[in-house]
């Protein structure tokens, strides 16, 4: 009989990896991981070695029998894995900086998972994730793919629609961040809070919020009208909601909704920030350099607290909690990205949605939420159209579809503007978008 659990993490050289390792250490009593394979590409080799050695020291300090393997050979890592987690970034942070800076020239929001940035991150990422799925079919057909790579909703959509591999769950730290933030606002333990989540990744709403099983939505909405409380994630600073808007909306927006409901303010803020301190990617590059300097210290054998500034807080809580619940068939409730299957009546059954699910050994079972409330339904449907068309463009390399996707996106004001941005960004990301260029040359 197989001893322990084998986990392969693709993008293992990420600065987030110590979060994940800490999660596996904390939950070892219920999730006996015997092998953790951290995989990266040649360009990430140095970071993989630094972060991998820190992971080994953390495991050693915990006194646990987890073997940490570092590899540039994805196939070796995937062989007979039980769970595969993905947290990679095609083109590294340089690509993200272009995603953020180029749209700003056109007065359009430059952001990692929304608008033009989200489109181009999807175009670069989807072919790679589909490749990984093909490898998994051959090397670990029973494994679950837990995808944390952004844009997580679009990536999950693409796997469900264009891959034979259906054992995929998309994961994001925004819902758990909202739960933690609300627990803090109410000054209670996180375990006492539950939110009914429904929508899409980075476009998810809390339809209701419960404290010890009793709805406290009205009270929480009142608290959220304070600008200090409007955001729960480090990389989206709150600029406050209009009280009348929030009360009439009558559901909890997620921090990324600021980009859609406060587009002008967020563009102005990003333009100002990019001039003063650089885009978010450029700020993160500095943070990462500092983190990797810390990680190099041979005496460091814990996750350094500085990692929380990176914006991935609660990632390990979310990821390892999910894997443990699947492994142990816990049947607890967690928000994940999965096949809709009738959970949200306002969206197609065969689409990926982010929704509260019962987590079982056979995967997430979405809880039926019915129709989305009228005030939010149209925006969610519009973003789903954007994701669907974008995923198709990523798979086919269809230039016209890429322009169409960006024109559908509410952050871009015209088809002409969409075309200009697509043209410049295609050129900027040429080396990571072969599906658009090989065809032309052929």
C-alpha positions in Angstrom: 0.0 0.0 0.0 1.2 3.5 -0.8 2.7 5.3 2.1 1.8 9.0 2.6 0.8 11.6 0.0 2.8 12.9 -3.0 2.2 16.5 -3.9 3.7 18.2 -6.9 3.8 22.0 -6.9 4.4 23.6 -10.3 5.9 27.1 -9.9 7.7 25.8 -6.8 10.3 28.6 -6.9 7.5 31.1 -6.0 8.0 33.4 -3.0 4.6 31.9 -1.8 6.1 28.4 -1.4 7.0 28.9 2.3 3.3 29.6 2.9 2.4 26.3 1.4 5.1 24.4 3.3 3.9 25.9 6.6 0.4 24.7 5.8 1.5 21.2 5.1 3.6 21.2 8.4 0.6 22.5 10.4 -1.8 20.0 9.1 0.5 17.0 8.9 -1.5 15.2 11.6 -4.5 15.0 9.1 -2.6 15.2 5.8 0.5 13.0 6.0 2.5 14.3 3.1 5.5 12.0 2.4 6.8 13.7 -0.8 6.7 17.4 -1.8 8.1 18.0 -5.3 8.8 21.7 -6.1 9.1 22.1 -9.8 10.1 25.1 -11.9 11.6 26.1 -15.3 15.2 26.9 -16.1 14.6 30.6 -15.6 13.4 30.0 -12.1 16.2 27.6 -11.1 18.0 29.9 -8.7 14.8 30.9 -6.8 13.7 27.2 -6.7 17.0 26.3 -5.0 16.7 29.2 -2.5 13.1 28.5 -1.6 13.6 24.7 -1.7 16.4 24.8 0.8 14.2 27.0 3.1 11.4 24.4 2.7 13.8 21.6 3.7 14.9 23.6 6.8 11.3 24.2 7.8 10.5 20.5 7.5 13.6 19.6 9.4 12.8 22.0 12.2 9.3 20.5 12.4 10.8 17.0 12.7 8.5 15.6 10.0 9.3 12.8 7.5 8.4 14.9 4.5 10.9 14.5 1.6 11.3 17.8 -0.3 12.5 17.3 -3.9 13.5 20.1 -6.2 13.2 19.5 -10.0 13.2 21.2 -13.4 11.6 18.0 -14.8 7.9 18.4 -14.6 7.1 14.8 -15.7 9.3 13.3 -13.0 7.5 15.4 -10.4 4.0 14.5 -11.7 4.5 10.8 -11.8 2.0 9.1 -9.4 1.2 12.4 -7.6 -1.9 12.5 -5.5 -2.4 16.3 -5.7 -0.9 18.8 -8.1 -0.9 22.5 -7.2 -0.1 25.2 -9.8 1.2 28.6 -8.9 3.3 29.6 -11.9 3.7 32.9 -13.7 4.5 32.7 -17.4 7.0 35.5 -18.2 7.6 36.1 -14.5 7.0 39.6 -12.9 8.5 41.4 -16.0 5.4 40.2 -17.9 3.1 41.4 -15.2 4.8 44.8 -15.2 3.9 45.1 -18.9 0.3 44.0 -18.2 0.0 46.8 -15.8 2.0 49.6 -17.5 0.8 49.3 -21.1 -3.0 49.7 -20.5 -2.3 52.8 -18.3 -0.9 54.6 -21.3 -4.4 54.4 -22.8 -6.1 55.5 -19.5 -7.2 51.9 -18.9 -6.7 50.0 -15.7 -3.5 47.9 -15.7 -4.1 45.0 -13.3 -3.0 41.4 -13.0 -6.3 39.7 -13.4 -8.8 42.3 -14.6 -9.1 44.1 -18.0 -6.2 43.9 -20.4 -3.8 42.5 -17.8 -6.2 39.6 -17.0 -6.7 38.9 -20.7 -3.0 38.7 -21.4 -2.1 36.7 -18.3 -4.8 34.2 -19.4 -3.5 34.1 -23.0 0.0 33.2 -21.7 -1.2 30.8 -19.0 -3.9 28.7 -20.6 -1.7 26.9 -23.2 0.7 25.9 -20.4 -2.0 24.7 -18.0 -3.5 22.6 -20.8 0.0 21.1 -21.4 0.2 20.2 -17.7 -3.3 18.5 -17.9 -2.0 16.4 -20.8 0.9 15.3 -18.7 -1.4 14.5 -15.8 -3.6 12.3 -17.9 -0.6 10.2 -18.7 1.4 10.3 -15.4 -1.1 10.8 -12.5 -4.7 10.3 -13.9 -6.2 10.1 -10.4 -4.6 13.3 -9.0 -6.6 16.4 -8.3 -5.3 19.6 -9.9 -5.6 22.5 -7.5 -4.9 25.7 -9.5 -3.9 28.9 -7.8 -2.5 30.5 -11.0 -4.3 33.7 -12.0 -6.6 34.5 -13.6 -7.9 31.4 -11.7 -11.5 31.6 -13.0 -10.5 31.9 -16.7 -7.9 29.1 -16.2 -10.4 26.8 -14.6 -12.9 27.6 -17.4 -10.3 26.7 -20.0 -9.4 23.3 -18.3 -13.0 22.3 -18.0 -13.8 23.3 -21.6 -10.7 22.4 -23.5 -9.0 19.6 -21.6 -10.0 15.9 -21.0 -8.8 16.4 -17.4 -11.8 17.3 -15.3 -10.4 16.8 -11.8 -9.6 20.5 -11.4 -10.4 22.9 -8.7 -9.6 26.6 -8.9 -8.6 28.4 -5.7 -8.3 32.0 -4.6 -7.4 33.6 -1.3 -9.9 36.4 -1.7 -12.9 34.6 -0.2 -10.9 33.4 2.8 -9.5 36.9 3.1 -13.1 38.3 3.2 -14.0 35.8 5.9 -10.9 36.7 8.0 -11.6 40.4 7.4 -15.2 40.1 8.6 -14.2 38.0 11.6 -11.8 40.8 12.5 -14.4 43.5 12.0 -16.8 41.6 14.3 -14.0 40.7 16.7 -14.8 37.0 16.6 -12.9 33.7 15.7 -12.8 33.0 11.9 -14.4 29.6 12.5 -17.6 31.3 13.6 -18.1 33.1 10.3 -19.6 31.6 7.2 -20.4 33.4 3.9 -22.6 32.3 1.0 -20.3 33.0 -1.9 -21.5 33.1 -5.5 -20.1 34.6 -8.7 -16.8 34.3 -10.5 -13.1 34.5 -9.5 -12.3 38.1 -8.4 -16.0 38.8 -9.2 -17.5 37.0 -6.3 -20.2 38.3 -3.9 -21.1 37.4 -0.4 -24.9 36.8 -0.7 -25.2 36.4 3.0 -22.9 36.3 6.0 -23.5 34.3 9.2 -22.1 34.5 12.7 -22.8 31.2 14.5 -25.5 30.4 11.9 -27.3 33.7 12.3 -27.3 36.3 9.4 -25.4 39.4 10.2 -25.3 40.8 6.7 -26.9 44.1 7.5 -24.4 44.8 10.3 -21.4 43.9 8.1 -22.6 46.1 5.3 -22.9 49.0 7.8 -19.3 48.3 8.9 -18.1 48.1 5.2 -19.3 51.7 4.6 -16.2 52.8 6.6 -13.4 53.4 4.0 -10.9 51.7 6.3 -12.9 48.5 6.0 -13.6 48.4 2.3 -10.8 46.0 1.3 -9.5 42.7 2.8 -6.4 42.1 0.6 -3.0 43.8 0.7 -2.7 44.4 -3.0 -6.1 46.2 -3.4 -6.2 49.2 -0.9 -9.6 50.4 0.0 -10.9 53.7 -1.1 -14.3 53.4 0.5 -17.7 52.7 -0.9 -20.6 55.1 -1.1 -23.0 54.2 1.7 -26.1 54.5 -0.4 -24.6 52.3 -3.1 -23.5 49.5 -0.7 -26.8 49.5 1.2 -28.8 49.3 -2.0 -26.5 46.6 -3.5 -27.3 44.5 -0.3 -24.6 41.9 -0.9 -20.9 42.0 0.0 -18.6 43.0 -2.8 -15.1 41.6 -3.0 -12.1 43.9 -3.0 -11.7 43.5 -6.8 -15.1 45.0 -7.3 -13.5 48.4 -6.7 -12.1 48.1 -10.2 -15.6 47.9 -11.7 -17.6 50.2 -9.4 -14.9 52.8 -9.0 -13.1 52.5 -12.3 -12.1 56.2 -12.6 -10.7 56.5 -9.1 -8.8 53.2 -9.4 -7.2 54.3 -12.7 -6.2 57.7 -11.3 -4.8 55.9 -8.2 -2.8 53.4 -10.3 -1.5 56.2 -12.6 -0.3 58.1 -9.5 1.2 55.0 -7.9 3.0 54.0 -11.1 4.6 57.4 -11.3 5.5 57.6 -7.6 6.6 54.0 -6.8 6.1 51.9 -9.9 3.3 49.5 -10.8 2.3 46.8 -8.4 4.6 44.3 -10.3 7.5 46.7 -9.8 6.8 47.1 -6.1 6.4 43.3 -5.8 9.8 42.8 -7.6 11.4 44.8 -4.8 9.5 42.9 -2.1 10.5 39.6 -3.7 14.2 40.6 -3.9 14.1 41.3 -0.2 12.2 38.1 0.5 14.7 35.9 -1.4 17.6 37.6 0.5 15.9 36.6 3.7 15.2 33.1 2.4 18.9 32.6 1.7 19.8 32.9 5.4 20.9 29.3 6.4 19.5 30.0 9.9 16.0 30.9 8.7 13.7 27.9 9.2 10.3 29.5 9.5 8.1 31.4 7.1 9.2 35.0 7.6 6.4 37.4 8.6 7.5 39.8 5.8 5.8 37.4 3.3 2.4 38.8 4.3 3.2 42.1 2.5 3.3 40.1 -0.8 -0.5 39.9 -1.0 -1.0 36.1 -0.7 -2.1 36.0 2.9 -4.1 32.9 3.9 -3.0 31.1 0.7 -1.7 28.1 2.6 -4.8 28.1 4.8 -7.0 28.0 1.7 -4.9 25.5 -0.3 -4.0 23.1 2.5 -7.5 23.2 4.0 -8.9 22.3 0.6 -6.5 19.4 0.0 -7.1 18.1 3.5 -10.9 18.3 3.2 -10.7 16.3 -0.1 -8.2 13.8 1.2 -10.3 13.2 4.4 -13.7 13.6 2.8 -14.6 16.2 5.4 -17.7 17.6 3.7 -17.1 21.0 5.1 -18.1 24.2 3.1 -15.5 26.2 1.2 -15.6 28.6 -1.7 -13.8 27.3 -4.8 -13.9 27.6 -8.6 -15.6 24.6 -10.1 -18.2 23.5 -12.7 -21.5 25.4 -12.1 -23.8 22.5 -12.7 -26.9 24.5 -11.8 -25.5 26.1 -8.6 -25.9 29.6 -10.0 -29.0 29.8 -12.2 -27.9 33.0 -13.9 -24.8 31.3 -15.5 -24.5 28.4 -17.9 -24.2 24.9 -16.3 -21.0 24.1 -18.2 -19.1 27.2 -17.0 -16.6 27.6 -14.2 -18.0 29.6 -11.2 -16.7 30.6 -7.8 -19.3 29.3 -5.3 -19.5 27.8 -1.8 -19.2 24.1 -2.1 -19.3 21.0 0.1 -15.8 19.5 -0.2 -15.7 15.7 -0.7 -13.2 13.1 -1.7 -14.8 13.1 -5.1 -14.3 16.9 -5.4 -16.4 20.0 -4.7 -20.2 19.8 -4.8 -21.6 23.3 -5.4 -24.3 24.5 -3.1 -27.4 25.7 -5.1 -27.6 29.5 -4.7 -30.3 30.1 -7.3 -30.3 33.3 -9.4 -27.9 36.1 -8.6 -29.6 39.3 -7.4 -30.6 41.6 -10.2 -28.1 44.4 -9.3 -25.1 42.1 -9.8 -26.3 39.6 -12.3 -25.5 41.6 -15.5 -21.9 42.4 -14.5 -21.1 38.8 -13.6 -22.6 37.6 -16.9 -20.6 40.1 -18.8 -17.3 39.0 -17.1 -18.2 35.3 -17.9 -18.7 36.2 -21.6 -15.2 37.9 -21.4 -13.7 34.8 -19.8 -15.3 32.4 -22.3 -14.1 34.4 -25.4 -10.7 35.0 -23.9 -10.2 31.3 -23.2 -11.2 30.5 -26.7 -8.7 33.1 -28.0 -5.9 31.6 -25.8 -6.5 28.1 -27.2 -6.9 29.0 -30.9 -4.6 32.0 -31.1 -7.5 33.8 -32.8 -6.5 37.6 -32.9 -10.1 38.7 -33.7 -11.4 36.8 -30.6 -8.7 38.5 -28.4 -10.0 41.9 -29.6 -13.6 40.9 -29.1 -12.8 39.6 -25.5 -11.2 42.9 -24.5 -14.1 44.9 -26.1 -16.6 42.9 -24.0 -14.7 43.7 -20.8 -16.4 46.6 -19.0 -13.0 48.2 -18.2 -12.3 49.0 -21.9 -14.5 51.7 -23.4 -14.4 50.9 -27.2 -13.5 48.4 -29.8 -10.9 50.7 -31.3 -9.2 51.1 -27.9 -9.3 47.3 -27.4 -7.6 46.7 -30.7 -4.9 49.3 -30.0 -4.1 47.7 -26.6 -4.2 44.1 -28.0 -1.8 45.1 -30.7 0.7 46.7 -28.4 0.5 43.9 -25.8 0.7 41.1 -28.3 4.0 42.6 -29.5 5.3 43.1 -25.9 4.5 39.5 -25.0 5.4 38.0 -28.3 7.8 35.3 -26.9 5.1 33.9 -24.6 2.2 33.9 -27.2 3.4 31.6 -29.9 -0.2 30.6 -30.7 -0.8 34.1 -32.2 2.5 34.4 -34.2 3.3 30.9 -35.5 0.1 30.9 -37.4 0.9 34.2 -39.1 4.4 33.0 -40.1 3.0 29.6 -41.3 
